[in-house]
């Protein structure tokens, strides 16, 4: 395989990868069932909910499915901090809505925040919690709590904002849910406090669960696939994806200690983080075919009469900020999914973040990062370009051999090998440097695609959002021109069919990259310009008889 065929193989593989990812997003997911309309506020609490609840431990009592498994509502409590605008429903004390006020939904609408939690289909994503018990009334997320206020706001100098919700059972058990919010934090602390005045011991277990639908497709990034679905983490098996399809095929049932569960999407996530050292049973459910539940149930605890017990956990609702996630929980930073090239991608992100700290512009950070990577691979690239230049110099003689031997491939190949041996040219000399650099370039691609830090980041002039496509297609056109120039610097393939395919690639890539985030195209353009400069200097040197 010569250099031209290797480059063709890499280019076609990259295009195939992008098409495969787009296909995966559009077609490799279960078809959604008809949307269930939101029900009106309930007049009575369902007596025995089952379809969306974990099994009570240690031995489950018989349950029957509720008459209506749709998301119902009661009174609303609004909580506003400096980074979150949350709506809690007293029906179950669910987190029904969460706006990330520092992250606009679109750069052209800076006053409309990203809504991560949403109770409306098709973008349903809510967080539920409750307690299961073997006897008496169960304080699940189907019961209605009482709230002292309709709105809570975190004051500028306030360290913590406590939002209590209270429920009382006929048996004399009081459950108070405390949601605690802190300034600048996307972590919400949840304590379910049981005060037992029933006259006998009370035993129960807490559960917390994420319920969401697949969501609507993002038409703005049709050619870009990023994972949306469930993930769990355990110290033994580390980071695992629990796809919607997996939940449809079978229910998750796993016992994990010191783990967490999350539903993730591009740039953002909601995660359930139990107390350190607490064993939990991780489970999944599918409700009505289009809503997916991923949750965890803790151990059963006994609360003596007259005593109080707190069931604690934490919830993360926010962006995939890599400098914060690792501090929240071990392995939570893996939700920034770089795939199998994480070991390479993490140092690349660390480097680009350090550059950004100096230049305060993600566009220039990408350019400087590309320059640093190019310098790191300078010698390898030099070897590759020198080999290409030597092959380019031999092109007329190779063409003459083709004309001499015609269709006799065996004699042609033998004559070409003899020519390479005589001129001391290694036709494979440029292959290894290119192959070594491929993992780095792919890792950089995922860094630019996955990093929320670059979301809606402006660069210069008309490029106001590096995570969106170039609105005027200037960068893709420049990229196509630079690819065309590179083709001219490379040795022309002897095979005319191969030569035509190679000449078509710049036009194919121009169309393809027209829909890519401009940050990715900026990297590609910068790399092409640096490569052209280096290759042109080396080619001229070789053609003039130098080395």
Buried (B, 14 or more C-beta within 10 A) or exposed (E): EBBBBBBBEBBEEBBEEBEEBBEEBEEEBBEBEEEBEEEEEBEEBBEBBBBBBBBBBEEEEEBEEBEEBEBBBBBBBBBBBBBBBBBBBBBBBBBBBBBBBBBBBEBEEEEEBBBBBBBBBEBBBBBBBBBBBBEBBBBBBBBBBEBEEEEBBBEEEEEEBEBBBBBBBEBBBBBBBBBBBBBEBBBBBBBBBBBBBBEEEBBBBBBBBBBBBBBEEEEEBEBBBBBBBBBBBBEEEEBBEBBBEBBBEEEBEBEBEBBBBBBBBBBBBBBBBBEEEBEBBBBBBBBBEBBBBBBBBBEBBEBEEEEEBBBBBBBBBBBBBBEBBEEBBBBBBBBBBBEEBBEBBBEBBEBBBEBBEEEEBBBBBBBBBBBBBBEEBEEBBBBBBBBBBBBBBBEEEBEEBBEEBEEEEEEBEEBBEEBBEEEEBBBEBBBBBBEEBEBBBBBBBBBBBBBBBBBBBBBEEEBBBBBBBBEEBBBBBBBBBBBBBBBEBBBBBBEEEBBEBBBEBBEBBBEBBBBBBBBBBBBBBBBBBBBBEBBBEBBEBBEEEEE
